[in-house]
Amino acid sequence: MRILFASLFLISALFAYTDLDAKSFYKLTQQKGVILLDVRTPQEYQEGHIPGANLIPLQLFRYIFLGGKGIADKKILVYCRSGNRSAEASRMLESWGIKHVYNLKYGILDWKKHSLPLQK
């Protein structure tokens, strides 16, 4: 039984990024020093993105090693359309040693649902 709990703990530690709802995610975007990553396609980004977002499509994301580039201790906010691609990107960031990763749980769809600001 102890082995089962230890295994579950280790698995949860591997995927310890934080899922946030749109309102909580928005509050974090207002803080200084955060890095906001949009992992959607360039076309999706052009249709509307969260102000201040940096576009790094997930298709390219996996080829970019960001760890050790001065961001390991910064808050990294990641989003996509529905939360699936950003969850994958969040796991990658953590595997690169990024300590504070936040995923917009239901993506920009939830952001729009709450009428939060978009930039075109």
N, CA, C and O atoms as a GROMACS GRO file, in nm:
protein
  480
    1MET      N    1   0.082  -0.119   0.000
    1MET     CA    2   0.000   0.000   0.000
    1MET      C    3   0.087   0.126   0.000
    1MET      O    4   0.057   0.223  -0.069
    2ARG      N    5   0.195   0.123   0.079
    2ARG     CA    6   0.286   0.238   0.083
    2ARG      C    7   0.349   0.263  -0.055
    2ARG      O    8   0.368   0.378  -0.095
    3ILE      N    9   0.380   0.157  -0.124
    3ILE     CA   10   0.440   0.172  -0.258
    3ILE      C   11   0.340   0.240  -0.351
    3ILE      O   12   0.379   0.324  -0.432
    4LEU      N   13   0.213   0.203  -0.341
    4LEU     CA   14   0.110   0.265  -0.424
    4LEU      C   15   0.102   0.415  -0.396
    4LEU      O   16   0.099   0.495  -0.490
    5PHE      N   17   0.099   0.455  -0.269
    5PHE     CA   18   0.092   0.597  -0.234
    5PHE      C   19   0.218   0.670  -0.278
    5PHE      O   20   0.210   0.783  -0.327
    6ALA      N   21   0.332   0.608  -0.261
    6ALA     CA   22   0.458   0.672  -0.304
    6ALA      C   23   0.459   0.690  -0.455
    6ALA      O   24   0.503   0.794  -0.504
    7SER      N   25   0.410   0.591  -0.528
    7SER     CA   26   0.403   0.601  -0.674
    7SER      C   27   0.308   0.712  -0.717
    7SER      O   28   0.340   0.790  -0.807
    8LEU      N   29   0.192   0.719  -0.654
    8LEU     CA   30   0.096   0.825  -0.687
    8LEU      C   31   0.153   0.962  -0.656
    8LEU      O   32   0.130   1.057  -0.731
    9PHE      N   33   0.226   0.975  -0.547
    9PHE     CA   34   0.289   1.102  -0.512
    9PHE      C   35   0.391   1.143  -0.617
    9PHE      O   36   0.395   1.259  -0.658
   10LEU      N   37   0.473   1.048  -0.660
   10LEU     CA   38   0.575   1.079  -0.760
   10LEU      C   39   0.511   1.118  -0.893
   10LEU      O   40   0.559   1.210  -0.960
   11ILE      N   41   0.404   1.051  -0.932
   11ILE     CA   42   0.334   1.085  -1.055
   11ILE      C   43   0.274   1.224  -1.046
   11ILE      O   44   0.283   1.302  -1.140
   12SER      N   45   0.212   1.255  -0.932
   12SER     CA   46   0.152   1.389  -0.917
   12SER      C   47   0.260   1.497  -0.914
   12SER      O   48   0.236   1.609  -0.960
   13ALA      N   49   0.376   1.466  -0.863
   13ALA     CA   50   0.485   1.564  -0.862
   13ALA      C   51   0.535   1.591  -1.003
   13ALA      O   52   0.579   1.702  -1.033
   14LEU      N   53   0.529   1.492  -1.089
   14LEU     CA   54   0.572   1.511  -1.227
   14LEU      C   55   0.478   1.605  -1.302
   14LEU      O   56   0.521   1.674  -1.394
   15PHE      N   57   0.353   1.607  -1.266
   15PHE     CA   58   0.254   1.689  -1.334
   15PHE      C   59   0.190   1.785  -1.234
   15PHE      O   60   0.069   1.783  -1.211
   16ALA      N   61   0.273   1.869  -1.175
   16ALA     CA   62   0.227   1.954  -1.068
   16ALA      C   63   0.195   2.096  -1.113
   16ALA      O   64   0.181   2.185  -1.029
   17TYR      N   65   0.184   2.120  -1.244
   17TYR     CA   66   0.145   2.254  -1.286
   17TYR      C   67   0.006   2.282  -1.231
   17TYR      O   68  -0.066   2.190  -1.195
   18THR      N   69  -0.030   2.408  -1.225
   18THR     CA   70  -0.158   2.447  -1.166
   18THR      C   71  -0.258   2.484  -1.274
   18THR      O   72  -0.231   2.570  -1.358
   19ASP      N   73  -0.373   2.418  -1.273
   19ASP     CA   74  -0.484   2.455  -1.361
   19ASP      C   75  -0.561   2.568  -1.296
   19ASP      O   76  -0.594   2.562  -1.178
   20LEU      N   77  -0.589   2.673  -1.374
   20LEU     CA   78  -0.666   2.786  -1.322
   20LEU      C   79  -0.788   2.814  -1.408
   20LEU      O   80  -0.786   2.791  -1.529
   21ASP      N   81  -0.893   2.864  -1.345
   21ASP     CA   82  -1.009   2.910  -1.421
   21ASP      C   83  -0.973   3.046  -1.482
   21ASP      O   84  -0.871   3.105  -1.447
   22ALA      N   85  -1.058   3.095  -1.571
   22ALA     CA   86  -1.028   3.218  -1.645
   22ALA      C   87  -1.009   3.338  -1.554
   22ALA      O   88  -0.918   3.418  -1.577
   23LYS      N   89  -1.090   3.353  -1.452
   23LYS     CA   90  -1.078   3.471  -1.365
   23LYS      C   91  -0.948   3.469  -1.284
   23LYS      O   92  -0.883   3.572  -1.268
   24SER      N   93  -0.910   3.353  -1.234
   24SER     CA   94  -0.784   3.342  -1.160
   24SER      C   95  -0.664   3.363  -1.252
   24SER      O   96  -0.565   3.427  -1.215
   25PHE      N   97  -0.674   3.309  -1.373
   25PHE     CA   98  -0.568   3.326  -1.474
   25PHE      C   99  -0.553   3.474  -1.508
   25PHE      O  100  -0.442   3.525  -1.518
   26TYR      N  101  -0.666   3.543  -1.525
   26TYR     CA  102  -0.664   3.686  -1.556
   26TYR      C  103  -0.591   3.765  -1.447
   26TYR      O  104  -0.510   3.853  -1.477
   27LYS      N  105  -0.619   3.733  -1.322
   27LYS     CA  106  -0.553   3.802  -1.211
   27LYS      C  107  -0.401   3.786  -1.220
   27LYS      O  108  -0.327   3.881  -1.194
   28LEU      N  109  -0.356   3.666  -1.256
   28LEU     CA  110  -0.212   3.645  -1.268
   28LEU      C  111  -0.153   3.724  -1.385
   28LEU      O  112  -0.039   3.770  -1.377
   29THR      N  113  -0.230   3.740  -1.493
   29THR     CA  114  -0.178   3.816  -1.608
   29THR      C  115  -0.153   3.961  -1.572
   29THR      O  116  -0.077   4.030  -1.640
   30GLN      N  117  -0.214   4.009  -1.466
   30GLN     CA  118  -0.200   4.147  -1.424
   30GLN      C  119  -0.076   4.170  -1.338
   30GLN      O  120  -0.040   4.284  -1.310
   31GLN      N  121  -0.010   4.064  -1.297
   31GLN     CA  122   0.110   4.077  -1.214
   31GLN      C  123   0.231   4.109  -1.301
   31GLN      O  124   0.236   4.073  -1.418
   32LYS      N  125   0.327   4.178  -1.242
   32LYS     CA  126   0.451   4.210  -1.313
   32LYS      C  127   0.541   4.089  -1.317
   32LYS      O  128   0.544   4.008  -1.224
   33GLY      N  129   0.616   4.076  -1.426
   33GLY     CA  130   0.716   3.971  -1.436
   33GLY      C  131   0.667   3.835  -1.480
   33GLY      O  132   0.746   3.740  -1.485
   34VAL      N  133   0.538   3.822  -1.512
   34VAL     CA  134   0.489   3.692  -1.559
   34VAL      C  135   0.518   3.680  -1.709
   34VAL      O  136   0.530   3.780  -1.780
   35ILE      N  137   0.528   3.558  -1.755
   35ILE     CA  138   0.546   3.530  -1.898
   35ILE      C  139   0.422   3.458  -1.945
   35ILE      O  140   0.385   3.353  -1.891
   36LEU      N  141   0.358   3.512  -2.046
   36LEU     CA  142   0.232   3.459  -2.098
   36LEU      C  143   0.258   3.394  -2.234
   36LEU      O  144   0.302   3.461  -2.328
   37LEU      N  145   0.229   3.264  -2.244
   37LEU     CA  146   0.253   3.189  -2.368
   37LEU      C  147   0.123   3.139  -2.429
   37LEU      O  148   0.041   3.075  -2.362
   38ASP      N  149   0.104   3.168  -2.556
   38ASP     CA  150  -0.008   3.118  -2.635
   38ASP      C  151   0.048   3.007  -2.722
   38ASP      O  152   0.135   3.032  -2.806
   39VAL      N  153   0.000   2.884  -2.704
   39VAL     CA  154   0.056   2.771  -2.779
   39VAL      C  155  -0.036   2.727  -2.894
   39VAL      O  156  -0.028   2.614  -2.942
   40ARG      N  157  -0.124   2.818  -2.938
   40ARG     CA  158  -0.212   2.788  -3.051
   40ARG      C  159  -0.140   2.814  -3.183
   40ARG      O  160  -0.021   2.845  -3.184
   41THR      N  161  -0.212   2.800  -3.292
   41THR     CA  162  -0.156   2.827  -3.423
   41THR      C  163  -0.152   2.977  -3.449
   41THR      O  164  -0.224   3.053  -3.384
   42PRO      N  165  -0.068   3.022  -3.543
   42PRO     CA  166  -0.067   3.165  -3.577
   42PRO      C  167  -0.205   3.217  -3.621
   42PRO      O  168  -0.240   3.331  -3.589
   43GLN      N  169  -0.280   3.137  -3.692
   43GLN     CA  170  -0.414   3.179  -3.735
   43GLN      C  171  -0.505   3.201  -3.614
   43GLN      O  172  -0.577   3.301  -3.608
   44GLU      N  173  -0.503   3.109  -3.519
   44GLU     CA  174  -0.584   3.125  -3.397
   44GLU      C  175  -0.542   3.250  -3.320
   44GLU      O  176  -0.626   3.323  -3.269
   45TYR      N  177  -0.412   3.273  -3.314
   45TYR     CA  178  -0.358   3.389  -3.243
   45TYR      C  179  -0.409   3.519  -3.306
   45TYR      O  180  -0.447   3.612  -3.235
   46GLN      N  181  -0.408   3.525  -3.438
   46GLN     CA  182  -0.454   3.645  -3.509
   46GLN      C  183  -0.602   3.671  -3.491
   46GLN      O  184  -0.647   3.786  -3.497
   47GLU      N  185  -0.679   3.566  -3.467
   47GLU     CA  186  -0.823   3.582  -3.447
   47GLU      C  187  -0.855   3.647  -3.312
   47GLU      O  188  -0.966   3.695  -3.291
   48GLY      N  189  -0.760   3.647  -3.223
   48GLY     CA  190  -0.777   3.709  -3.092
   48GLY      C  191  -0.693   3.637  -2.988
   48GLY      O  192  -0.698   3.514  -2.977
   49HIS      N  193  -0.615   3.714  -2.913
   49HIS     CA  194  -0.529   3.656  -2.810
   49HIS      C  195  -0.533   3.743  -2.685
   49HIS      O  196  -0.578   3.858  -2.688
   50ILE      N  197  -0.485   3.687  -2.576
   50ILE     CA  198  -0.479   3.760  -2.450
   50ILE      C  199  -0.369   3.865  -2.464
   50ILE      O  200  -0.257   3.834  -2.506
   51PRO      N  201  -0.398   3.990  -2.428
   51PRO     CA  202  -0.297   4.096  -2.440
   51PRO      C  203  -0.167   4.058  -2.369
   51PRO      O  204  -0.168   4.011  -2.255
   52GLY      N  205  -0.056   4.081  -2.439
   52GLY     CA  206   0.076   4.051  -2.383
   52GLY      C  207   0.124   3.909  -2.408
   52GLY      O  208   0.234   3.873  -2.366
   53ALA      N  209   0.044   3.828  -2.477
   53ALA     CA  210   0.081   3.689  -2.500
   53ALA      C  211   0.190   3.676  -2.606
   53ALA      O  212   0.193   3.750  -2.704
   54ASN      N  213   0.278   3.582  -2.584
   54ASN     CA  214   0.384   3.546  -2.678
   54ASN      C  215   0.341   3.419  -2.750
   54ASN      O  216   0.309   3.320  -2.685
   55LEU      N  217   0.339   3.422  -2.881
   55LEU     CA  218   0.296   3.304  -2.958
   55LEU      C  219   0.412   3.207  -2.977
   55LEU      O  220   0.515   3.241  -3.036
   56ILE      N  221   0.394   3.087  -2.926
   56ILE     CA  222   0.485   2.975  -2.953
   56ILE      C  223   0.396   2.854  -2.977
   56ILE      O  224   0.360   2.784  -2.882
   57PRO      N  225   0.360   2.826  -3.103
   57PRO     CA  226   0.272   2.713  -3.131
   57PRO      C  227   0.327   2.582  -3.074
   57PRO      O  228   0.447   2.558  -3.076
   58LEU      N  229   0.238   2.500  -3.023
   58LEU     CA  230   0.279   2.375  -2.961
   58LEU      C  231   0.362   2.290  -3.058
   58LEU      O  232   0.454   2.220  -3.015
   59GLN      N  233   0.332   2.297  -3.187
   59GLN     CA  234   0.407   2.220  -3.285
   59GLN      C  235   0.556   2.258  -3.283
   59GLN      O  236   0.641   2.174  -3.310
   60LEU      N  237   0.586   2.383  -3.250
   60LEU     CA  238   0.725   2.428  -3.240
   60LEU      C  239   0.776   2.423  -3.097
   60LEU      O  240   0.897   2.411  -3.074
   61PHE      N  241   0.687   2.432  -3.003
   61PHE     CA  242   0.720   2.439  -2.861
   61PHE      C  243   0.811   2.325  -2.819
   61PHE      O  244   0.909   2.346  -2.746
   62ARG      N  245   0.780   2.207  -2.863
   62ARG     CA  246   0.857   2.091  -2.819
   62ARG      C  247   1.002   2.095  -2.866
   62ARG      O  248   1.086   2.023  -2.813
   63TYR      N  249   1.032   2.179  -2.966
   63TYR     CA  250   1.168   2.191  -3.016
   63TYR      C  251   1.246   2.306  -2.953
   63TYR      O  252   1.364   2.326  -2.982
   64ILE      N  253   1.179   2.381  -2.867
   64ILE     CA  254   1.241   2.497  -2.804
   64ILE      C  255   1.266   2.465  -2.658
   64ILE      O  256   1.173   2.436  -2.583
   65PHE      N  257   1.390   2.468  -2.618
   65PHE     CA  258   1.424   2.442  -2.478
   65PHE      C  259   1.436   2.575  -2.407
   65PHE      O  260   1.531   2.649  -2.429
   66LEU      N  261   1.338   2.606  -2.321
   66LEU     CA  262   1.335   2.735  -2.252
   66LEU      C  263   1.402   2.732  -2.116
   66LEU      O  264   1.440   2.836  -2.063
   67GLY      N  265   1.417   2.614  -2.058
   67GLY     CA  266   1.475   2.605  -1.925
   67GLY      C  267   1.617   2.660  -1.922
   67GLY      O  268   1.693   2.644  -2.017
   68GLY      N  269   1.652   2.725  -1.812
   68GLY     CA  270   1.785   2.781  -1.799
   68GLY      C  271   1.806   2.910  -1.875
   68GLY      O  272   1.919   2.960  -1.881
   69LYS      N  273   1.703   2.964  -1.931
   69LYS     CA  274   1.714   3.089  -2.007
   69LYS      C  275   1.665   3.207  -1.924
   69LYS      O  276   1.614   3.304  -1.980
   70GLY      N  277   1.679   3.199  -1.794
   70GLY     CA  278   1.640   3.309  -1.708
   70GLY      C  279   1.493   3.310  -1.669
   70GLY      O  280   1.444   3.409  -1.615
   71ILE      N  281   1.422   3.201  -1.696
   71ILE     CA  282   1.279   3.199  -1.664
   71ILE      C  283   1.242   3.091  -1.562
   71ILE      O  284   1.125   3.077  -1.527
   72ALA      N  285   1.339   3.017  -1.514
   72ALA     CA  286   1.310   2.904  -1.426
   72ALA      C  287   1.232   2.944  -1.301
   72ALA      O  288   1.153   2.865  -1.250
   73ASP      N  289   1.252   3.066  -1.251
   73ASP     CA  290   1.185   3.109  -1.129
   73ASP      C  291   1.069   3.204  -1.155
   73ASP      O  292   1.008   3.253  -1.060
   74LYS      N  293   1.037   3.231  -1.280
   74LYS     CA  294   0.926   3.321  -1.314
   74LYS      C  295   0.795   3.244  -1.321
   74LYS      O  296   0.795   3.121  -1.336
   75LYS      N  297   0.686   3.315  -1.311
   75LYS     CA  298   0.555   3.254  -1.330
   75LYS      C  299   0.529   3.248  -1.480
   75LYS      O  300   0.534   3.349  -1.550
   76ILE      N  301   0.501   3.127  -1.528
   76ILE     CA  302   0.474   3.106  -1.670
   76ILE      C  303   0.327   3.069  -1.683
   76ILE      O  304   0.281   2.971  -1.625
   77LEU      N  305   0.253   3.148  -1.760
   77LEU     CA  306   0.111   3.126  -1.784
   77LEU      C  307   0.095   3.074  -1.926
   77LEU      O  308   0.147   3.133  -2.021
   78VAL      N  309   0.025   2.964  -1.941
   78VAL     CA  310   0.013   2.898  -2.071
   78VAL      C  311  -0.134   2.878  -2.105
   78VAL      O  312  -0.214   2.839  -2.019
   79TYR      N  313  -0.169   2.905  -2.233
   79TYR     CA  314  -0.307   2.880  -2.275
   79TYR      C  315  -0.313   2.839  -2.421
   79TYR      O  316  -0.221   2.861  -2.499
   80CYS      N  317  -0.426   2.779  -2.455
   80CYS     CA  318  -0.456   2.740  -2.593
   80CYS      C  319  -0.607   2.760  -2.612
   80CYS      O  320  -0.668   2.841  -2.543
   81ARG      N  321  -0.666   2.688  -2.703
   81ARG     CA  322  -0.808   2.704  -2.730
   81ARG      C  323  -0.894   2.643  -2.620
   81ARG      O  324  -0.985   2.708  -2.568
   82SER      N  325  -0.865   2.517  -2.582
   82SER     CA  326  -0.952   2.449  -2.486
   82SER      C  327  -0.880   2.397  -2.362
   82SER      O  328  -0.945   2.347  -2.270
   83GLY      N  329  -0.749   2.407  -2.358
   83GLY     CA  330  -0.674   2.363  -2.241
   83GLY      C  331  -0.592   2.237  -2.261
   83GLY      O  332  -0.512   2.203  -2.175
   84ASN      N  333  -0.610   2.168  -2.373
   84ASN     CA  334  -0.537   2.043  -2.395
   84ASN      C  335  -0.392   2.067  -2.438
   84ASN      O  336  -0.300   2.010  -2.378
   85ARG      N  337  -0.371   2.150  -2.539
   85ARG     CA  338  -0.234   2.177  -2.585
   85ARG      C  339  -0.154   2.248  -2.476
   85ARG      O  340  -0.036   2.222  -2.459
   86SER      N  341  -0.220   2.339  -2.404
   86SER     CA  342  -0.148   2.411  -2.298
   86SER      C  343  -0.111   2.319  -2.182
   86SER      O  344  -0.009   2.340  -2.117
   87ALA      N  345  -0.192   2.218  -2.156
   87ALA     CA  346  -0.156   2.120  -2.052
   87ALA      C  347  -0.031   2.043  -2.094
   87ALA      O  348   0.057   2.018  -2.012
   88GLU      N  349  -0.023   2.007  -2.222
   88GLU     CA  350   0.096   1.939  -2.273
   88GLU      C  351   0.219   2.030  -2.262
   88GLU      O  352   0.326   1.986  -2.220
   89ALA      N  353   0.203   2.155  -2.301
   89ALA     CA  354   0.313   2.251  -2.291
   89ALA      C  355   0.354   2.272  -2.145
   89ALA      O  356   0.472   2.284  -2.115
   90SER      N  357   0.256   2.276  -2.055
   90SER     CA  358   0.285   2.293  -1.912
   90SER      C  359   0.369   2.178  -1.859
   90SER      O  360   0.462   2.199  -1.781
   91ARG      N  361   0.336   2.057  -1.901
   91ARG     CA  362   0.416   1.941  -1.859
   91ARG      C  363   0.559   1.953  -1.911
   91ARG      O  364   0.654   1.921  -1.840
   92MET      N  365   0.574   1.999  -2.036
   92MET     CA  366   0.709   2.016  -2.091
   92MET      C  367   0.787   2.120  -2.012
   92MET      O  368   0.904   2.098  -1.979
   93LEU      N  369   0.724   2.233  -1.983
   93LEU     CA  370   0.792   2.338  -1.907
   93LEU      C  371   0.841   2.284  -1.773
   93LEU      O  372   0.954   2.312  -1.733
   94GLU      N  373   0.759   2.209  -1.706
   94GLU     CA  374   0.800   2.154  -1.578
   94GLU      C  375   0.915   2.055  -1.593
   94GLU      O  376   1.005   2.050  -1.509
   95SER      N  377   0.913   1.977  -1.700
   95SER     CA  378   1.022   1.883  -1.722
   95SER      C  379   1.153   1.955  -1.749
   95SER      O  380   1.260   1.898  -1.733
   96TRP      N  381   1.145   2.082  -1.792
   96TRP     CA  382   1.264   2.164  -1.817
   96TRP      C  383   1.308   2.239  -1.693
   96TRP      O  384   1.404   2.316  -1.699
   97GLY      N  385   1.240   2.218  -1.581
   97GLY     CA  386   1.281   2.279  -1.455
   97GLY      C  387   1.210   2.408  -1.420
   97GLY      O  388   1.249   2.475  -1.324
   98ILE      N  389   1.106   2.444  -1.494
   98ILE     CA  390   1.029   2.564  -1.461
   98ILE      C  391   0.944   2.532  -1.338
   98ILE      O  392   0.873   2.432  -1.337
   99LYS      N  393   0.950   2.617  -1.238
   99LYS     CA  394   0.887   2.586  -1.109
   99LYS      C  395   0.743   2.634  -1.095
   99LYS      O  396   0.665   2.573  -1.021
  100HIS      N  397   0.706   2.742  -1.163
  100HIS     CA  398   0.574   2.802  -1.144
  100HIS      C  399   0.501   2.808  -1.278
  100HIS      O  400   0.511   2.907  -1.350
  101VAL      N  401   0.427   2.703  -1.309
  101VAL     CA  402   0.356   2.693  -1.437
  101VAL      C  403   0.206   2.692  -1.411
  101VAL      O  404   0.157   2.616  -1.327
  102TYR      N  405   0.134   2.777  -1.484
  102TYR     CA  406  -0.011   2.789  -1.468
  102TYR      C  407  -0.078   2.770  -1.603
  102TYR      O  408  -0.043   2.836  -1.700
  103ASN      N  409  -0.175   2.681  -1.608
  103ASN     CA  410  -0.247   2.646  -1.729
  103ASN      C  411  -0.390   2.701  -1.721
  103ASN      O  412  -0.459   2.682  -1.622
  104LEU      N  413  -0.433   2.769  -1.828
  104LEU     CA  414  -0.572   2.813  -1.837
  104LEU      C  415  -0.655   2.689  -1.868
  104LEU      O  416  -0.660   2.643  -1.982
  105LYS      N  417  -0.720   2.636  -1.766
  105LYS     CA  418  -0.782   2.503  -1.769
  105LYS      C  419  -0.874   2.479  -1.889
  105LYS      O  420  -0.863   2.374  -1.953
  106TYR      N  421  -0.961   2.570  -1.921
  106TYR     CA  422  -1.053   2.548  -2.033
  106TYR      C  423  -1.021   2.639  -2.150
  106TYR      O  424  -1.104   2.663  -2.238
  107GLY      N  425  -0.898   2.690  -2.151
  107GLY     CA  426  -0.849   2.766  -2.264
  107GLY      C  427  -0.917   2.899  -2.288
  107GLY      O  428  -0.992   2.950  -2.205
  108ILE      N  429  -0.888   2.953  -2.405
  108ILE     CA  430  -0.941   3.084  -2.440
  108ILE      C  431  -1.093   3.079  -2.457
  108ILE      O  432  -1.158   3.183  -2.454
  109LEU      N  433  -1.149   2.960  -2.476
  109LEU     CA  434  -1.294   2.948  -2.482
  109LEU      C  435  -1.357   2.995  -2.351
  109LEU      O  436  -1.458   3.065  -2.351
  110ASP      N  437  -1.295   2.956  -2.239
  110ASP     CA  438  -1.344   3.000  -2.108
  110ASP      C  439  -1.317   3.148  -2.088
  110ASP      O  440  -1.399   3.219  -2.028
  111TRP      N  441  -1.204   3.195  -2.136
  111TRP     CA  442  -1.169   3.337  -2.128
  111TRP      C  443  -1.277   3.421  -2.196
  111TRP      O  444  -1.324   3.520  -2.140
  112LYS      N  445  -1.316   3.380  -2.318
  112LYS     CA  446  -1.418   3.452  -2.393
  112LYS      C  447  -1.554   3.445  -2.323
  112LYS      O  448  -1.630   3.542  -2.322
  113LYS      N  449  -1.584   3.330  -2.266
  113LYS     CA  450  -1.710   3.310  -2.195
  113LYS      C  451  -1.726   3.411  -2.081
  113LYS      O  452  -1.837   3.454  -2.051
  114HIS      N  453  -1.616   3.450  -2.019
  114HIS     CA  454  -1.617   3.546  -1.910
  114HIS      C  455  -1.594   3.690  -1.957
  114HIS      O  456  -1.576   3.781  -1.876
  115SER      N  457  -1.595   3.709  -2.089
  115SER     CA  458  -1.579   3.843  -2.149
  115SER      C  459  -1.453   3.915  -2.103
  115SER      O  460  -1.454   4.036  -2.080
  116LEU      N  461  -1.343   3.839  -2.089
  116LEU     CA  462  -1.216   3.899  -2.051
  116LEU      C  463  -1.150   3.958  -2.175
  116LEU      O  464  -1.183   3.919  -2.287
  117PRO      N  465  -1.055   4.053  -2.158
  117PRO     CA  466  -1.001   4.126  -2.273
  117PRO      C  467  -0.924   4.040  -2.373
  117PRO      O  468  -0.848   3.951  -2.336
  118LEU      N  469  -0.947   4.072  -2.501
  118LEU     CA  470  -0.876   4.009  -2.612
  118LEU      C  471  -0.815   4.117  -2.699
  118LEU      O  472  -0.865   4.229  -2.706
  119GLN      N  473  -0.707   4.080  -2.764
  119GLN     CA  474  -0.640   4.171  -2.857
  119GLN      C  475  -0.637   4.105  -2.993
  119GLN      O  476  -0.615   3.984  -3.004
  120LYS      N  477  -0.658   4.184  -3.098
  120LYS     CA  478  -0.652   4.130  -3.236
  120LYS      C  479  -0.543   4.197  -3.313
  120LYS      O  480  -0.521   4.166  -3.430
   0.00000   0.00000   0.00000
